[in-house]
Amino acid sequence: MSAPTTSPPAPAPTTTPGALPTPKTHLRLARPSLSLPAAEKFYVHGLGLSVLYRSPPQGTHPDQHPEDLIMLGYPSGGWHLELVHGVGEAGSPFPVPKPTEEDLLVLYVEGPVDQGLVDRMVEAGGRRVVARNGYWERWGVMVKDPDGYGVVLCTRGWENVAVE
């Protein structure tokens, strides 16, 4: 028997134009984690991100997220990574993470990848792997995080340009 589905609430009606995403819109990538301490060690001590937010202990704040979470990124950066714990536990709304080969966080470093950085990521709980996609193997280095998600350090640069 499947769980009942619910629709999200409709946005409140407005009489003025609403906000739209722009090129400066901040990006949050959210994903589940089996162990926030292991993930934090990998992303902070290995990759060099900072903890931007940590949820308070459960039950201590009336508006807090229903699960433990941390947000990691570069201060003043245009994106951050949200990792949510509570996966796979009885009553948890989150399943155990099952990353695929295409669940990647790609960072364009625009030059040769620092081997010291790769070593720190491995020492902090990551696992250096050969990318299934030959493009990433040719143009970068892939390290799996403690939950099995791929982090690619790409030697190329990137600029968003519309093709149409």
Backbone bond lengths (Angstrom), bond angles and torsions (degrees), N, CA, C in turn:
res aa  C-N    CA-C-N  psi(-1)  N-CA   C-N-CA  omega(-1)  CA-C   N-CA-C  phi
1 M - - - 1.445 - - 1.522 108.40 -
2 S 1.308 117.31 127.79 1.459 120.59 -178.22 1.520 110.40 -85.87
3 A 1.313 114.57 154.53 1.462 121.09 179.59 1.521 109.31 -69.98
4 P 1.336 117.19 146.63 1.465 118.92 178.07 1.520 110.06 -63.87
5 T 1.317 115.81 145.64 1.458 120.12 178.28 1.513 109.49 -100.27
6 T 1.294 115.33 147.84 1.460 120.97 176.40 1.511 107.91 -128.83
7 S 1.305 115.10 149.58 1.457 120.56 177.58 1.512 109.00 -93.92
8 P 1.332 117.12 146.24 1.463 118.52 176.43 1.520 109.53 -67.10
9 P 1.323 116.63 154.17 1.464 118.76 178.77 1.522 110.50 -64.81
10 A 1.319 115.50 147.45 1.467 120.49 177.02 1.517 109.12 -71.76
11 P 1.343 117.69 147.35 1.461 119.58 176.85 1.526 110.19 -60.66
12 A 1.319 115.79 148.75 1.462 120.46 177.68 1.524 109.25 -62.82
13 P 1.335 117.47 138.72 1.471 119.30 178.53 1.524 110.65 -62.76
14 T 1.308 115.60 147.06 1.458 120.45 179.81 1.521 109.22 -134.89
15 T 1.313 115.54 150.33 1.466 119.91 178.61 1.517 111.22 -98.92
16 T 1.320 117.27 -6.71 1.461 121.26 177.81 1.526 108.19 -115.64
17 P 1.319 117.42 158.14 1.464 119.02 178.10 1.530 110.39 -58.67
18 G 1.306 116.04 138.06 1.453 120.77 178.62 1.519 111.47 -82.87
19 A 1.317 115.45 170.73 1.460 121.35 179.21 1.524 110.12 -74.26
20 L 1.295 116.41 146.35 1.461 123.53 177.94 1.523 109.27 -123.86
21 P 1.336 118.07 152.33 1.461 119.22 174.28 1.529 110.23 -61.87
22 T 1.317 116.11 146.81 1.461 123.28 178.30 1.529 108.40 -131.18
23 P 1.335 117.97 174.70 1.464 119.46 175.87 1.530 113.18 -60.52
24 K 1.318 118.11 -18.63 1.468 120.88 -179.94 1.529 112.84 -98.51
25 T 1.337 117.21 4.66 1.459 121.09 179.77 1.524 109.89 -63.01
26 H 1.329 116.38 132.25 1.461 122.33 179.76 1.530 109.66 -71.71
27 L 1.321 117.58 143.63 1.457 123.27 -178.90 1.524 109.96 -112.56
28 R 1.334 116.41 130.63 1.468 122.17 172.51 1.518 107.40 -116.73
29 L 1.334 116.27 127.23 1.452 122.10 174.10 1.520 106.34 -104.86
30 A 1.332 117.57 115.62 1.464 121.98 -177.45 1.521 109.65 -109.05
31 R 1.329 114.94 136.64 1.459 119.49 176.95 1.520 109.59 -152.90
32 P 1.345 116.84 156.08 1.461 120.18 179.10 1.521 111.25 -77.69
33 S 1.335 115.15 158.23 1.460 121.04 177.18 1.523 109.03 -140.25
34 L 1.318 116.04 139.30 1.459 120.42 176.60 1.518 111.85 -75.07
35 S 1.328 117.52 -27.70 1.463 121.57 -177.50 1.520 109.54 -146.15
36 L 1.329 116.44 105.02 1.466 119.02 177.92 1.524 111.95 -62.25
37 P 1.350 120.25 -40.60 1.469 118.40 177.83 1.533 112.95 -60.10
38 A 1.331 117.65 -41.22 1.470 120.14 179.35 1.521 110.57 -67.31
39 A 1.332 116.97 -42.65 1.466 120.59 179.29 1.524 110.74 -65.29
40 E 1.329 116.80 -42.32 1.467 120.14 178.91 1.527 110.71 -61.25
41 K 1.315 117.13 -43.91 1.470 120.32 178.54 1.529 110.34 -58.42
42 F 1.331 117.09 -45.54 1.457 121.22 -178.98 1.525 111.47 -62.68
43 Y 1.330 116.90 -51.61 1.465 120.29 -173.58 1.528 113.16 -76.55
44 V 1.326 118.19 -31.93 1.465 120.45 -179.10 1.526 110.84 -87.36
45 H 1.327 117.28 -57.58 1.470 120.02 -176.20 1.529 112.24 -78.34
46 G 1.332 116.98 -28.71 1.455 120.36 178.86 1.512 112.76 -86.13
47 L 1.333 116.94 -62.32 1.463 121.57 -174.80 1.523 113.10 -81.05
48 G 1.332 117.58 -27.04 1.463 119.82 178.01 1.519 115.01 98.14
49 L 1.350 117.99 14.39 1.459 120.00 175.83 1.525 109.68 -75.14
50 S 1.319 116.36 165.07 1.465 122.73 176.28 1.523 109.36 -108.36
51 V 1.332 116.41 152.71 1.461 120.55 171.53 1.524 106.47 -78.32
52 L 1.331 116.41 117.00 1.461 122.14 -179.22 1.523 111.44 -94.27
53 Y 1.325 117.07 -26.20 1.461 122.03 179.75 1.519 108.08 -159.72
54 R 1.322 115.26 143.92 1.464 122.01 173.99 1.519 106.30 -135.48
55 S 1.326 117.65 128.11 1.458 119.39 -179.23 1.524 109.63 -64.39
56 P 1.343 116.31 144.14 1.464 119.02 177.41 1.526 110.01 -68.34
57 P 1.334 117.74 162.37 1.467 119.42 177.89 1.528 110.84 -53.37
58 Q 1.322 116.24 142.10 1.462 121.26 -177.23 1.529 111.04 -53.16
59 G 1.336 114.90 136.33 1.457 121.08 177.25 1.511 115.34 85.36
60 T 1.344 117.57 4.14 1.466 119.29 -176.97 1.516 113.52 -101.61
61 H 1.327 118.19 -8.05 1.464 120.71 -178.21 1.526 108.49 -142.69
62 P 1.343 118.06 130.37 1.467 119.70 -174.35 1.528 115.11 -66.74
63 D 1.321 119.33 -26.08 1.467 121.64 -176.34 1.521 113.52 -104.59
64 Q 1.326 117.82 14.10 1.458 118.66 -173.88 1.521 112.89 -75.63
65 H 1.305 114.43 160.00 1.465 123.29 176.26 1.529 107.72 -60.30
66 P 1.332 118.83 143.74 1.465 120.17 -177.48 1.532 114.34 -71.21
67 E 1.310 118.72 -8.46 1.466 122.64 178.54 1.530 108.96 -124.62
68 D 1.336 116.45 159.70 1.463 120.39 174.17 1.520 108.42 -70.49
69 L 1.330 116.28 139.31 1.458 119.32 178.58 1.520 111.11 -152.09
70 I 1.321 114.45 158.31 1.461 122.06 171.31 1.521 107.43 -133.00
71 M 1.326 114.77 150.33 1.462 121.01 174.81 1.521 106.89 -118.58
72 L 1.322 115.55 129.74 1.458 122.69 -174.81 1.515 109.69 -124.40
73 G 1.323 116.54 143.04 1.454 120.28 177.35 1.510 110.38 177.35
74 Y 1.312 114.97 -167.20 1.457 121.53 175.65 1.523 107.48 -98.82
75 P 1.337 118.77 128.65 1.465 119.51 177.64 1.529 110.34 -52.19
76 S 1.306 116.50 135.28 1.472 125.07 -178.59 1.526 112.83 67.60
77 G 1.328 118.48 10.54 1.460 121.38 177.64 1.517 111.12 -75.31
78 G 1.318 116.88 169.39 1.454 122.44 -178.45 1.521 113.94 -92.98
79 W 1.336 117.52 5.42 1.455 121.33 -179.48 1.515 109.20 -151.94
80 H 1.317 115.91 160.76 1.461 120.35 170.17 1.524 109.81 -151.47
81 L 1.302 114.99 161.46 1.454 123.89 -177.97 1.522 107.97 -108.08
82 E 1.333 116.92 124.66 1.467 121.79 175.97 1.517 108.04 -104.51
83 L 1.323 116.40 125.41 1.458 121.35 176.98 1.519 108.09 -114.57
84 V 1.329 115.88 127.27 1.459 122.57 -175.64 1.520 109.26 -114.04
85 H 1.336 116.01 130.08 1.462 120.93 177.09 1.519 109.39 -97.59
86 G 1.301 115.74 169.01 1.447 121.05 179.04 1.505 111.07 112.16
87 V 1.312 116.25 10.11 1.457 120.94 -174.63 1.522 111.43 -76.88
88 G 1.309 114.55 141.28 1.447 120.55 173.58 1.519 115.58 72.98
89 E 1.316 118.66 2.30 1.455 121.16 -179.82 1.523 109.36 -87.04
90 A 1.315 117.08 154.77 1.463 121.20 179.04 1.523 109.60 -56.46
91 G 1.306 116.01 127.96 1.454 120.42 178.59 1.510 114.43 82.97
92 S 1.328 118.18 -3.91 1.459 121.01 -179.06 1.524 109.97 -76.53
93 P 1.343 116.92 140.03 1.460 118.82 176.99 1.529 113.18 -77.10
94 F 1.321 117.65 -5.88 1.458 120.91 -175.13 1.523 111.23 -105.09
95 P 1.325 117.60 136.20 1.464 120.07 174.63 1.529 110.17 -81.41
96 V 1.319 115.20 168.37 1.459 119.95 173.48 1.527 107.51 -65.06
97 P 1.354 118.65 134.98 1.468 119.62 179.55 1.529 111.23 -59.62
98 K 1.329 115.65 136.26 1.465 122.30 175.57 1.520 107.35 -133.51
99 P 1.334 116.97 71.58 1.463 119.33 -177.14 1.525 111.79 -64.08
100 T 1.329 114.58 144.08 1.460 121.07 174.74 1.528 108.37 -96.84
101 E 1.318 116.32 176.74 1.464 120.88 178.57 1.524 112.17 -66.61
102 E 1.323 117.51 -16.52 1.465 120.75 -179.50 1.531 113.09 -101.29
103 D 1.326 118.70 1.55 1.468 121.37 174.89 1.526 107.54 -83.27
104 L 1.321 115.24 86.19 1.461 121.41 -171.94 1.518 111.80 -120.89
105 L 1.306 115.20 147.69 1.455 123.12 165.61 1.525 104.03 -110.17
106 V 1.328 116.99 111.28 1.466 121.55 -176.26 1.519 108.69 -105.91
107 L 1.318 116.07 124.09 1.459 122.38 177.43 1.526 107.99 -113.79
108 Y 1.326 115.84 119.94 1.467 121.66 -178.86 1.528 108.31 -87.39
109 V 1.335 116.70 105.84 1.466 120.72 -176.00 1.523 112.88 -91.68
110 E 1.322 117.83 -7.49 1.470 123.53 174.72 1.521 113.67 55.78
111 G 1.312 116.45 46.88 1.451 121.35 177.41 1.520 109.58 164.46
112 P 1.321 116.73 179.82 1.460 119.65 179.98 1.531 111.19 -57.70
113 V 1.324 116.33 139.86 1.464 121.49 179.56 1.521 108.70 -74.93
114 D 1.316 116.17 131.18 1.462 122.66 179.06 1.533 109.12 -69.20
115 Q 1.332 117.29 118.40 1.465 120.82 -179.08 1.519 111.23 -62.84
116 G 1.333 117.63 -31.34 1.467 120.68 176.81 1.517 111.62 -61.52
117 L 1.334 116.93 -37.06 1.463 121.10 177.46 1.529 110.20 -65.04
118 V 1.323 116.82 -45.47 1.467 120.63 178.62 1.527 109.73 -60.44
119 D 1.333 117.10 -44.24 1.468 121.19 178.90 1.526 111.03 -60.18
120 R 1.350 117.57 -42.69 1.473 121.13 179.22 1.526 110.87 -64.09
121 M 1.334 116.93 -39.48 1.467 120.28 179.04 1.529 110.79 -63.54
122 V 1.321 117.03 -40.18 1.464 121.07 178.27 1.529 109.89 -69.24
123 E 1.323 117.37 -44.33 1.469 120.86 178.74 1.526 111.69 -62.59
124 A 1.334 117.10 -26.22 1.465 121.85 -178.78 1.532 111.90 -91.60
125 G 1.317 117.78 15.39 1.460 120.61 174.21 1.512 115.69 108.89
126 G 1.333 118.03 1.14 1.458 120.70 178.58 1.514 111.43 -83.91
127 R 1.315 115.38 172.58 1.460 121.33 179.35 1.518 108.26 -136.46
128 R 1.341 117.04 117.52 1.465 122.29 178.35 1.516 108.18 -69.89
129 V 1.335 116.51 126.86 1.463 121.25 -178.30 1.524 109.62 -132.10
130 V 1.313 115.34 160.79 1.459 121.54 172.26 1.523 106.74 -86.19
131 A 1.322 116.58 127.18 1.463 121.11 -178.97 1.525 110.57 -67.08
132 R 1.327 117.05 137.44 1.467 121.50 175.76 1.518 110.02 -64.43
133 N 1.324 116.38 -37.47 1.457 122.34 178.72 1.531 107.81 -84.90
134 G 1.322 116.64 115.50 1.458 121.35 -177.10 1.519 114.33 -59.04
135 Y 1.335 117.23 -24.69 1.466 120.71 178.43 1.527 110.10 -58.74
136 W 1.341 116.15 -47.59 1.468 119.29 -177.81 1.521 111.41 -69.17
137 E 1.311 117.04 -31.92 1.462 119.70 178.13 1.528 110.08 -70.08
138 R 1.332 116.67 -36.73 1.466 120.52 178.98 1.522 111.34 -70.89
139 W 1.333 116.68 -40.12 1.462 121.00 -171.68 1.525 113.77 -109.08
140 G 1.317 118.40 18.65 1.455 117.52 179.85 1.507 114.10 -179.76
141 V 1.308 113.73 -164.42 1.458 123.55 -179.11 1.525 106.75 -131.15
142 M 1.334 117.18 135.24 1.461 120.26 177.29 1.518 110.37 -113.03
143 V 1.333 114.49 132.45 1.459 122.41 174.67 1.522 106.55 -126.99
144 K 1.328 117.35 130.46 1.467 121.25 176.18 1.523 108.68 -84.73
145 D 1.340 115.89 137.05 1.462 120.10 176.80 1.532 108.97 -78.70
146 P 1.346 118.91 174.83 1.469 120.22 -177.32 1.531 114.76 -59.14
147 D 1.335 118.25 -21.78 1.464 121.48 177.93 1.524 112.48 -91.51
148 G 1.331 117.66 -2.65 1.455 121.41 178.28 1.516 115.50 94.79
149 Y 1.341 117.78 4.60 1.464 120.93 176.65 1.527 109.23 -80.40
150 G 1.329 116.37 140.21 1.452 120.80 179.76 1.518 112.28 -81.95
151 V 1.323 115.78 136.31 1.462 123.05 171.14 1.521 105.62 -116.40
152 V 1.327 116.05 119.47 1.460 121.13 -179.82 1.520 108.61 -105.86
153 L 1.310 116.04 127.10 1.462 122.37 171.50 1.521 105.02 -99.61
154 C 1.331 116.10 101.95 1.461 121.92 -173.55 1.523 110.09 -92.39
155 T 1.326 116.10 133.13 1.463 121.16 -178.15 1.518 112.68 -74.56
156 R 1.305 117.31 -12.88 1.463 121.51 -177.28 1.525 110.87 -87.29
157 G 1.316 115.22 168.85 1.452 121.86 171.94 1.515 108.93 -99.32
158 W 1.311 116.75 173.91 1.463 120.44 178.86 1.506 109.45 -148.93
159 E 1.317 115.18 140.22 1.460 121.85 173.08 1.518 106.64 -141.03
160 N 1.320 117.04 131.83 1.467 120.63 179.06 1.519 109.72 -73.73
161 V 1.333 115.90 121.07 1.459 122.68 176.60 1.525 106.92 -135.86
162 A 1.325 117.02 127.10 1.460 120.59 179.09 1.522 110.21 -67.70
163 V 1.327 116.82 141.94 1.462 120.94 -179.82 1.524 111.80 -96.35
164 E 1.293 119.00 -7.20 1.474 121.43 179.27 1.499 110.58 -119.10
